[in-house]
Amino acid sequence: MKKEFRDLLREHGRDTLPNVLLVSAECAPLSKTGGLADVVGTLPKSLAKLGIDARVITPYHRCIKDKYADKVEHMFYFYAKLGWRQEYVGIEKLVLDGVTIYLVDNEQYFGDKIYRGGNPEGEQYSFFCRAVLDAIPNLGFDVDVVHCNDWHTAMIPMLARTQYRGAKQEQIKYLLTIHNIAFQGKFGFDFVQDMLDVDSRYYTPEFMELNGCADYLKAGCVFADRINTVSPSYASEIKMPYYAEGLEGILNARSAQLTGIINGIDKKVYNPHGDALLPARYDRGHLKGKAVCKAELQARMGLEQRADVPLFAMVTRMTEQKGFDLVACVLDDMMCREDMQFMLLGSGDERFENFMRSAEGRYKGRLCAYIGYSEELSHLVYAGSDFFLMPSRFEPCGLSQMIAMRYGSVPIVRETGGLRDTVTPYNRFTGEGNGFSFANFDAWEMRDTMRLAMDCYKNEEIMGGLITRAMQADFGFERSAMEYAKHYIWML
């Protein structure tokens, strides 16, 4: 056990590390729609290296049954009270890569879609919160800390404090991680009353009311013992009205319990030196393989095979939050004036998808758009691109820029949230930095930053230094796990 852990435990009158139960709507590699799944899937493995027994509880989605049913062990079942109804809850267990994962089974709520949207999604995860709380005493795992993630699990602390008084669930400590404050889980009071029997005295601005709705994320912020976001900058930003989506009041009131912890990436999965999905491997000391990957990406996507032209890439959702309106504003100007290539992998708003299809026709051989997603192709894009563009309006943490840097694709980012915390902008006077950044959400500022990057691309020494420093950055989960471990101990 690390000495700082021993000292912290001594302060709290304990000699053993806490047992942690991570609660999440998704968990990679079992179920995934975004970065939340990667975090929940990777964090327990890193915590285990620190001596913390961290387990996961997540819905038993259809996609998990299809792939892992033969590896799942049935533990027990019971019926949970959901309003006036009694709903079946099956608890299954799966051990994957040394991590114990509990699966909440109910065919009605966890079928083909992880997220159903609207009230059906609210019912899905109201049920999940109730099922998790009722299951905890029977897991055979003495839980000290429950680590909730986003609004889908944010009602757990409130229910534990208000409906399980005197029980084990009330004594547990609760950490709430906000991965994206834009998604809060807002529902009518009648709906919440029907689902979870929440006493009407809690339907006030002091507890869970926001703009005439019951807000699940706000309830979690009120009742959790600690709150964290996924980067220090985002933790500061969400205390301001522009970013907070109405929650600035409670987050400022609880600022002493609010911190930011940068996410990490799985360095085994994202490793250019051993990535089986690449046509050639490489590391920061031997970059010939990266040139092979660039040539393969160009050939596969119908781009002119030129080593001398900078290739910009994006792997993204095509939305305004990701800054795609900035891209749409300046892309024609850039493609007409500059000798460059542009590659997009992603999907999103129909207007942006149509814009990219049209642009692909206008700049054939220089621009390509893969509308959709391919895990294999994403690895090749990270490895084969020279620059990776992330002009987000806001970005709680961002994993793509970390993956890009791991593969030597130099990031160009807007200075917000985790992008600010992970990318050090290039300084032309000192030669320091591992990427490029621009401060304002402005298309022309982004264009000028891309032009600076192209100027650097022409200088082999400068570009080589940028690639080396980008690949040297350590974004493994070890540091994140250490910070989470401290938070768990602080809450005891």
N, C-alpha and C positions, 0 to 999 in steps of 0.2 A: 504494500500500500504506500502511495506517495506521502511524503512527510506533511505537505500542506493539507492533505486530506485528514491525516491523523490529528493535526492541530485543530482543524475545523470541527471534526467530530468531537474532540475533547471539549470544545467550547459548548457543544450541544449535549454533553453528557452521554455520548454514545461511543461505542468502540467498533461498530460495524457499519459498512456502507449501506445506503438505502436501497431497497428493492423498488424498481420503477416499472410502471405499466404505461406504455405509450398507447394512446387511443387516437385512431385516425380512420377517416372514410376510405383511404386507399393506402397501399403499402407495396412498394416494388420489391421483388419482381412479380408479385401475385396479381396486383391490380394497379393500374396507373393511368392518369390523365394529365399529370403535370409534375412539377418539382416537389410537391408535398410528398408524393409516394417515394421519391428518391431519398428524401431526408429521413422519413420514418423507416425505410428499409435499410439504411446505412448506419444511422446513429446507434442502434443497439449493439452492433458488432464493434464499434469503436468504444462504447461504454464498457463492454465486456473486457476489453484489454486493460481498462482501468480498475477492474475488479467489481464493477457494478452489474448486478443481475437485472437487465432491462428486457422486458418482454412486450409484445405488441398484441393489442386486441383490435380487430377490424371486421367489417362485414364479410360474410362468406358469399361473395359475389359469384355470379354464374361463370365468369371468366376464370375464377379460381377453381371451381368445381371441374370445369372442362379439362384443366391441365394437371391438377394436383389431387384429385379425389382419391386415388389409390394410396396416397401418402398421409391422408388425414385420419386421425383417431378420434372417435366419438367419446366425449367425456361425460356429459350429463345434459338433461333438458329440464325446463320448467316453463311456467306461464307467467308472463309479465303483464301488469295492469297498465293499459293504455286507455285513459279515460274510463269509459264504462265497459271496455272490452278486456278480455284475457287473451293475450297473443302468445303463441308458441315461440320459445327461444331454445334453440339447440346450441350447445357449446362444443365445438370441435377443436382439436389441437393439431398443429403442424410444426415440426422442427425443421428449419431450413437454415443451412450454413451456421448451425450452432445456436440459432435464435429461436426461442419458443414463441409461436404465434397462435393466439386464440382466435377462433373464427365464430362469429355470431350468425347462426343459421336461421333463416326464415324465408321461405320461397316467395311469399307475398311481397316482402319489402326489398329483398336483395336478389333480383332477377337479372335481366339482361343489361340494365343501365345502372352505372355507379351513381349518377346524379340524374334525377327525373325532372328537376325544375319545378318552381312554384310550390304550391301547397303539397303536392305529392312528395316532393323532396323534403319538405318540412316534416311530413309524417314519417318518411323513411328514417330520418335522423333523430326525431323525437323518440321513436321506438328504440333506436340504437342506444341513445343516452340512457334510457330506462333499463334496457337489457344489460348494459355494461355495469351499471350500479348494482343491479340485483344479482349479477353473476359474481362480483368481486369476492364475497365471503366464501364461495365454494370452489375457487380456482385451485386451491392448494398452494397458493402463493401469497405470502404475507406482504401485501402492498403497503409501502410507506408513502410513495409519491405517485399520483396519477398525472401524466403529462398529456394535456388535451391540445388538439390542433385545429384551429379555425372554428367557424361558427357551428359546424356539424357536430362538434363535441362540446361546445361552450356552455351548454345547459347543465352539464354534469356537476360543476362546482356549486351552482345555485341549487339544484335538486338535492345534492348531498347535504348542504347546509340547512335547507328548509324543510325537507321531507324525510330525512334519515337521522333525526336527532337521537343521540344516545347510541347509535349503531356504529359499526366499524367504518362505514362510508363517511360519516361526519368527521372522524378523527384523522382521516387521510389528508395529506397536503396536496394542493392542486396548483399545477403550473399551466398557464394558457399561452400557447404560442400563436401569434397572429402572423400568418404567412402573407395575407393580402387583405387589408382592411376594407377594400371595396366590396367584399362579399360578407354580408353580416347576418343573413337569415332573418328577414323581417316578415312577420305574420300578424294577422288580426288577433285581438285578445280572445275572441270566442274560439278560434282555432287552437290556441295554446291551452286554453282552459279544457277544451275537449281532449286534447292529446295528453297533457301532463298534470292536470288538476292544480295548476299554479294559483295560489291564493291571490285574490284581486288586489290586495294591498301592495303587491309587487308591480302592478301595472302603472307605475309612476316614474317620472324622470329620475328619481333618486335610485331606482333599481334597473328596470328594463324597458321603459317606454322611450321611444324616439320617434318624433314626427308622427304621432298617432298610431304607431305600431309597437308590437312586442318585438324587441331586438335581441336575438339569441347571443350575438357576440358581445353586446353591451352587458347582458346579464353575466356572462363569463368574466368580463373585465371587472365587474363589481365584486364578485364572490371568489374569484381565484386568489390564492395566497400570493402569487407572483405572476407577472405578465412579461413576456418577451416578444420581440420581433426578430426578424432574421438578418438584421444588420444594424449597427449603431446609428448610422445616418437616418435610416427609416424610423428608428425609435424616436429620434428628434423630430423628424418631419411630421409624424402622425399626431403630434401635439399641436399642430397648426391647422386651422380650418381648411386650408387648400387641400391638404392630404387626408384629413381625419374622417371625412365622410360623416360628420356630425358627432363623432366620439371624442372631440378634443377636450370637452369638459371633464369626463371621467378619467381620461388618460393623463391630463394635467393634475387632477386631484390625486392620482395614484402614481405620479412620476417617480416617487422614491422606490416603488416596486416594479418599475418599468425599465427594461434594459434591452440591448440589442446584441445578438450573437450571430456572427456570420456563419452561414451554412458552409458545408464542404461538399466535395465530390468524391466518388469512389475511385481511388487512384488505380485500382486493379482493372476496373471496367474501362476507364479512360486513360490508356497508357500507350502512346505511339510506339514505344519500344517493343510491345508484345501484343498489339492489337491484331487479332486474326481477321478483322473485317477490312484491313488495308492491303493494297497490293504490294506495299513495301513498308518495312519498319524503320524507325529512326529515333534518335535522341538529340539533345541539344548540342552534343559534340560531333555528331555525324548526321548532317541534314540532307544527304543525297536522296534518302528515301522520301523526304517531303516533296522534292521536285518530281519524283516518280508519281506521287499521289496527285499532284497538281495536273500533270499530264493526263492521268487516268480520269480525273474529274472532268477536265475539259473534253476529252474524247467521249465519255459516257453521256455528257449533257449537251453535246453538239456545239461546243465552243471551239473557236480557233485554237489550235495547240501552239501556244506561244509562251515561252518562259519569261520573256522580257516585259510582259504587260501585267500590271497589278490586277489581281482577282479579288473583288469584294464579295462577301457572302453574308447571308442572314439565314438563321434557322429560327423561325419565329411564328407566333400567331400574328396574322395580318390585321391588327386592330389599331385604333388611335392610341390606346394605352401603351402599345409597343412602339409608338412613334412612326407608324407607317404612313400617316398623312404627310410627315416631313419628307419621307422617301418619295412619295408620289409627286410632291411639289417640285423637287429638284432633279429627279432622275433623268428626265429628257434633256435638261440643260447639261448635266454631267456627261451623258452618253454622246451628245453632239459635239461637245467641246474637248473632251478628254480621251486619251487612248487608254481605255480601261475595260474590264469585264465585270459583270455583275451576275451573281447566282443566288436564287432564293429557294429555300425549302420550307414549306409551311402552308397553312390555310387560314381562313378567317372571314372577314367581311367580304361579301360578294363584290362590292364595288372595287375593292383592292385586288381581289383575285382577277376580275375582268381587266383592270388596269395592267396587271402584270402579263396577262395573256396577250394583250394588245402590244405592250412594249416588246415582248419576245418576238412578235412578228416584225416590228420596226427595226430591231437591232439583232437580226439573226446572226448567229456566230459570235456575238459579243455579250448577249444577255440570255439567260434561261431561267425558267420558273417551273419548279416541280410543285404543283398544287396538291398537297397531301402531306403524308409523313412516311419516312422510311428510316428505321434505326440504322440499318447498314449504310444508307446513303449519307445520313447525318455524320457518321464517323469520317467518311471520305470528304465531306464538305469542310469539317473542322481541320482535317489534315491537308487538304489540297488548296485551301484559300490562303491568300496573303493577309487580308484584313477582314475582321469580323465586326459588322456594324450592329450596334444596339442603341438607337436613339430614343429610349423610352421616355414617356411623359412622367411616369413614376415606376420604380422598380424596387420592390421590397428587399430583394437580395440579388436574384439572378444567378443562374448556374451556367448559362451558355457562355458567358465571357470567361468563366474559370476553365471550362472545358476547352474553349478556343485557345486560351493561353497555354494550356497543357500540351496542345498540339502545335504550338508555334504560330497560330494565326493571331496577328496583332489586333487587339480590340480598339474600336472607335466607339466611344460611349458618351451619353449625356451624363453630366454630373448630378446624379440623384440616387438616393438609397444605397443599395449594395454596390452599384456600379462605381459610385464615388469611393467606397471603402476598399475596393479590390483592384482598381486600375490607377496606376500612377502616371499622370500625363507626361509625355516626352517634353523635355526642356532642351531647346536647341542650343542654349548657351552652356549648359553643364553636361549635356549628353545623357542625363539621367532619365528614367522613366521606362515603363513597359507597355505603353499604349498611348492613345490620344483621347482627348475629351473636350467637350464644349459645355458651357455653363447654362445657357438659356435654351428653352424649348423653341428653337428657331431654325427654319430650314436652311437659311443662308449661312448661319453659323455652322451648321452641320456640313454644308457644302465646302466651306473654307477649311474646315478641319480635315475633310477627306482629301482636299488638294494638298494640304501640308503633308499628309501621309504619303501621297503620291510623290511628292518631292523627295521624301526620305527613302522611298522605294528605289529611286534612281541612284542612291548612294549605298553601295554594297556594305560599307563598313557600318553606317548608321543602321541600316535595316538588319544586318546581322546581329548588332548589339540589342536591338529591340526584340528580335526573336529569342535570343538567348535569355534576356532578362524576363521575358514573358514566360518562358518554359521553366525558369528557375523558381517562379512564385509557387509557394506551397499552399494548396487549397484542399489538402486532405482533411478528413473529418476528425483527426486527432485533436486539433486545437478546439474545434467546436465541442467535441465530447468533453474535453476538460472543463470548458465554461459551463456546460449543462450540468456536469457533475457537481460543480461548486454551487450552482443554483439549487440543486436537489438537497444538498447538505444544509444550505442556508435556511431552507424552509422547515427543517426538522424541529 
